[in-house]
């Protein structure tokens, strides 16, 4: 009975239909080449022309290498896969709707020049990264908002429940992974109570991340008076835009409090269940006027999905000042050519002088990131990277480990979290600046997904991040250079081959 239920579930049906379409495409190609050999040479010519085109693109060289290697090695499959899945194709409706954000944010999000002057005076090293984000995302920097750091999913979850219980006007929730369980049930019950009290509740869930939810879930929420939309619905078609997922994790309560970070709405994030050992995750809470940036971020998606006008000013709340350094929220989108998250990370790495601490579930990085990390270590910066020991995807850990030898040889210290899986996304330099958000150090986050984050400077929360990072290293295993030399030759070869395709994983 369970097997039948799994075979007839939405994920199983969609997977079968997509694989069946791929099978038909490849069978058709094989049949054509068997009867018309000239078609094979035509594909070889196309492969060379396509490779030249890809090489000419202004994108990460590792991403180029992955596709060019596949296309030239297997012209039929490579060309077909690139035409189906390559590039950063985004459907017109999604591209037009989301790009409208940049046209509308400017009058809503206005930078206070006094705050910029204050930043230059008290944290001049942050000005380069801040100006980059201001110019390319329009989100301003604030000096009157407080940041609180949560070192685990459990602590963030408790804080989220507390804030949701205090909601009086509106609640916005936007998440990638949403699964049935204790966490979701508790939150839905609380939202139901709030909706009955007249609180406006809007939810956005990624359709792929919520694919295991029952069909009745949306109807159930609407019966409670809760509005919900599913982002980029999964369809059984061969299309690259199925890769464009809403990877953001946002919660906004009354426009006064906002949460972002790595924690989704599923029990493994708070260790109620164990999938990959102990789940180590992080998040931040922002309180104050900076939260309006999260409201704008959410409402632009909401307007695109609902196709209804939104009065943004109705959700602007004037908050009492809570000076705690500087915080600047930002969003990243695959609908434009700007790699905001990657460039923000690179800017921060290049600003490091004494210490650079990175917590990431994946280290699937390209040439620029690899070079920046190596250069920092060779320049005397104490570079430490924390990654999982128990992976959620074995092939991604294999690619992550393929980078160890080069990084460690340059002086980078790498640790694997032996109790389980690390899902936090934190980059901290010199106890002075940090980026916390939803972006992983991999190509999917940088190229395919919608992401968000916060650049934080001179905040008391930075010392909490440092403390948590160093405490976590105590229960992690440091990878030595000698350990990288003892890897079996076949395992090393497998990692090398996977690393060739790191741009398409």
N, C-alpha and C positions, 0 to 999 in steps of 0.2 A: 504493500500500500504506500509506504514511504517512497519507494523507488518510483512508483507511478506518479506520485505527487511531484517529485523532483523532475521527472521527464516531461511533465506537462506544465511546469512553472514557466513564468515569463522569461527568466534568464536562459533556461534550456531551449525554449522555442526560438528565441532570437539568435542564440548561438548556432543552433542547427540551421536556421535559414541563411545566416551569413556564410557559414561554412559551405552550405550547399551552393550558394551563388559563386563562391570562390572556386569550388570544384567544377562547376559548369564552365566558368571562364577558362580555367586551366585545361580542361578537357578539350574545349573548342580550340584553344591555341595549339595544343598538341596535335589534334586532328589536322588542322590547317598546315602545320609545318611538315607533317608526315606526307601530305599530298602535294604541297606546294613548297618545295625547299627554298624557293626564292624569298618566301615570306620571312624565313629565318634571317637571311642576310639583310632584309629590310629592317628587321628588329635590331640587328647589330648596328646598322647605320643610325637608326633612331637612338640606340643606346649611347653611341659616341656623341651624337649631337646633344642629347639630353645631359650627358656628363659635362660637356663643355658649358652648357647653360647653368648647371648647378654650381660648377666651380666659379663661374662669374658672379654668382649671387653674393651679396654682402651679409653673410650669415656665418655662424660658428664653423670653423674648418672641420671640426670633428663630426658635425652634423653632415657636412658635405661628403666627408670621407665615407661615412656609413652608407649613404645612398649610391655614391659613385662605385664603391666596391661591389655592392649588390647588383647594380645595373650592368657593369662591365663583366662580372663573373657569370651572371645568369640573365642574359639580355631579355628573354621572354618574360620571365617572372619579375625581374627587376624593373623593367619598363612598365609593365602592367601594374605592379604594386605602387610605383611612384605616381603614376597617373591616377590611381585610386586613392592612395593614402599619403602621398608626399606633399611637401611644401607646407604652407600654413593656410590652406584654403578654409575660408569661413563662409557659410551661406549668406547670401545677400541680406536676408531679413535680419539675421543676427548681427552682421557687420554694420548695417545701416542703423539698426536700433541701438546698439551699444555705442557706436561711434558718436551718436548724438549726445552722449554724455559730455564729451569734451567741448561741445558747442554750448552746452547749457550750464556747466559747472561754474564758469567764470563769474557771473553775477552773484552766484550763491556763495561761493567760497572765495573770499577776498583776503589777501594777506595784509596784516597790519604791519606797516613799515617800522613801527616802534619795536615790535617783537623781533624783527630782523636785526635791528640795531643792537638790541639786547643780546641776541645770539652771537653777533660779531664780537661783542665786548666780553661775554662770559664763556663762550665756547667757539672760538674762531675756527677750530678744526672741523666743526660740523657744517660750516657754511657751504662748502662745495657740494656735499651730498644733499643738503637742504635746497639749494638753488636748482640742482638737477631735478629733484622731485617736484619742486614748485613749477618749473618750466615745462616739465613733460607730463605731469599728472594734475596740476592746478590745486592740489591739496596744500593748504597753508600749514605753517608751523605755529604752535601755541606755547605760551609760557605760563599759562594759568590753569593747567590741567594736571591731574595726579595719575601716576601709573603704579599699579600693583602687580607684582609678578607671582604666578602660581607654578610651583615646581612639579605638580602632578595633576593628572586628570581628576583625582578625587577632590583635591582642594579647589580646583576651578569649578567643578560640578556643585560643590556645596555653596560656593559664592554665587554661582548663577541661580540656584534655587532660592537663595536668600533675596537676591535682587528681583527675581520674577515675582516673589510673594509680595514685594513692596510696590509693584507696578500700579499706577493710577490712571495713566492716559493711553499709552500704546506700548506694544512689544513687537520688535522685528527679530526674526530668527532666520538665518541663512546658513545651511550646512551641506556638506558634500556626502558623507556617509550617514545614513539614517536607517537603523535596524530596530526591529522589535526586541523588547527586553525591559529590564527593570528601569534603566535610565530613561528610555523614551516614554514608558508608561507613566512614570512619576511626573515628567515634564508635561505630557499631554493632559494629565489630570489637573495639574496646577493651571495650565492654560485654560482649561475648561472652566475652572472656578473664576479666573480673571475675566474671561469673556462674559460670564453670567453677571459680573459686576459692572459691565459696560466698558471694559478695557478693549481698545482696538488691537487686534492681533493679526499680523501678516507673516506668513512663512514662505520661504523659498528653499526647495530641496532639489539637489541635482538628481535627475531621473536615473542616471546610471548608479549613483551611490545609494539611491533609495529603491533599487530594482527589486529587492526582496520583500518590500512592504506589501501587505495584502491589497487587493483591488478595492476593498471597502474603506481603506484608510482615509482617502480624500473625502469620501462621502461622510464618514464619521466626523472628521474635523469640521466640515461645513455645517453639519447638524448642531455643532457646538457654537456656531457663529464665528468660526476661525477661517480666514481666507488663506488658501495655499495654492502655490503654483510649482510645477516641476520644470526645472530648467533643461532645455535641449533634449526633449523626449527621445528615448532610444527607439530606433526603428530598425527592422531587419534589412538594411540596405548597405551596400558597399559605398561608404562616403566618409571622407576624411573628417568632416565636421562632427562626426560622432565622437572624435577624440577631444573636442573642445568642451571640457567639463568645467563646471563651477566648483572649484576646489576651495573656495573661501569658507571660513567659519566665523560668522558674525552674529553677535547678539546685541541688541540695543533696547534699553529699557527707559522709557519716558524721555529720551533724548539727553539724559543726564549721565547714564552709565553705559559703557560698551565693552564687549569682550571680543578678542580675536586670539588666534593661536592654532595649535595643531589638533585640538580635541573636537571630535565629532560626537554625534548622538548614537552611541552604541556601547554595549556593556564592556567590551574589551578595553575601552578608553579609561574606564574607572576601575578596572581589574575585578569586576564582578565575575567575569569569565576569563579564562586564560587561553589565548590562541598561540602566542609566541613567547611564552614565559611572562615575566613581569613587563607590563606596558608602561614605559617612561615617556611622559608627554609634558608639554608646557603651554601656558597661556598668559595673557595679561588682561587686566581690567583698566580701562581709561575712564576717568571721571572729570567732567568739566566741559568747557565749550568745544574742545577738540572732538567730542562725540558727534557733533553735527556732521562732521566729515563722514562718519560711518553711516549716519542716517541718509545722507545724500547718496553714498555708495549703494546702499540697499535700495533706495527708492528709485534710482535710475533703472536698476534691473527690474523692479516691480512695474514701473511704467512700461518697459519694453514687453514684459510678459503679459500684463493685463490689457495692454493697448488702450489704457485709460489715462487721462490727464492727472497729474499729481500736483498738489499745492505744497511745494517743498517748505515754504515759509511757515506753514501750519505746524511743522515738526521742529522748528528752530526753538530752542529753549535757552534762555539766558541763565547761566550757572554762576554761582559764587566762585570767585577765584580760589584755586588750590595750587599755589606755586610749588612746582616740583620739577625744576629743570625745563626741558623742552621736549615736545612730542609732535611728530608729524606723521599722520596717516597717509597711506598711498594705496592705489589699486594698479593692477597690471592686467593687460588684456591681449589676447592673440589677434584682435581685430585690427591692430595697427602694426607698424614696423619697429616700434620701440620696445626693447627688452628691458623694461623698467626694473623688475626684480633682480635680474642678473647684473645690470649696471649698478644698482644700489649696493648689492653685495660686493662687487669689484671696487667701488668707491670706498667702502668701509675697510676692506682688506688693505687697500693702498694707503689708508690713513693710519694704520697700526704702527706704533713705534716700540712698544714694550711687549704687549701680550695680544694674542688673537685666539679666542676660544670659539669653537664652532661645534654645535650640536645639530646633527642632521641624520635622517633615516637612510638617505641615499647619497653616495658620493660619485655620481655619474656625471663627471665634469668634462668640459672641453679644454682646448688648448689655452685660452685666455685665463680661465680660472686656475688651471694647473700651474701656469707660469707665475701668476700673481702669488699663489700660496708658496711656491718654491722661492720666489724672489724675497718674500717677507722673511722666510726662515733663514735664508742666506744673508739677509741684512741684519740679523741679530734679534728678530722678533721671536718671542716664545709662542710658537704656533702649535695649538693642540686641537685635535679633531676627535669628537666622540661619535661613534656609529654603532649600530646594533651588532650583537653577536649571534642572536637568533633572528633570521630574516623573515619578512613576510613574503618575499620573492627571492628564491635561491639564486636566480640568474643576475638579479640586481646586486646582491651581495658579492657575487663572483666578479662583476665589473668593478664594484667598489674596491675589492681586494686587489684587483689588477693594478690599481694606482698606488698601492702601499709602498712598493720598493722604491719608486722614483721619489715619492714625497719624503719617506723616512731617510733616504740617503741624503736629501737636501737639508735635513734637520727638523722636519715636521714630526711631531709626536702624535701617534694615532692610538686610540683606545677603543676596544670593543666592550660594550655593555653586557657583561656575562650573564646577569640575571634574565635577560630577555631582549626586548625590542625597544629601540629608541625612536620616537616619532616627533620629538620636539624640534623646532626650527628656530635656533637662536644663534646669532653671531655677535660677539662682544669684544670690544677692543679697549685696552688700557683702563678699564673701569670707568670710561668716560662716555662711550657711545655704544649703541646696540641696535640691531634690527631683529624684531620678533614678529612672526607672521605665519603665513600658510605656505610659503614657497620652499620647496625642497631644493637641494643642490643637484638638480637633474634637468634633462632637456624637456621633459613633459611640463614641469612647472614653468620653466623659462619660455617655452615656445607654444605650448598647446592649451594651457589652463588659464582660467580667470583666477587671479590671486589677490591677496591684500597683505599689508604689513604696516609696521610702525617703526620709524626712525626715532630713537630715544636718546637724549643727551642730558648729562648732568642730573639725572634722576636718582633718588635714593634706591629705586628698584634695581639699579645696575649692580649694586653690591649684593643684593639678593640673588641675582642671576649668577654672579661670580661664585658665591658661596655654594649654590646648588650645583654648578658645574664641577667645582673641585670636589665636593662631597660625592658626586656621582662617579668621578674618576677613581675614587677609593674602592669602589666595588666593581671596577672594570679592569680589563687586562690590557696592558700596554703591549703593542706589537713591536717587536725588535727587528732590526735589519737582518739578524741571523735567522729569525723565523721566516722571513720572506725568501731566504735562500734555500730553505728546506722543503719548499713546496714541490710536490711530485711533478716531473716534466709534463705528464699528460694533463694534470690539473692546470699547470701554468699555460699550456697550449690552449686549453679550453677557455681560460680567462682572457687570453690574448684575442682569441677569435670573437668572443662576446664583446670585448672592448671595441673591436672594429665597428660593431653595430650599436655602440652606446647611444648614438644620436637617434635611433629609431626604437629603442626599448620602451 
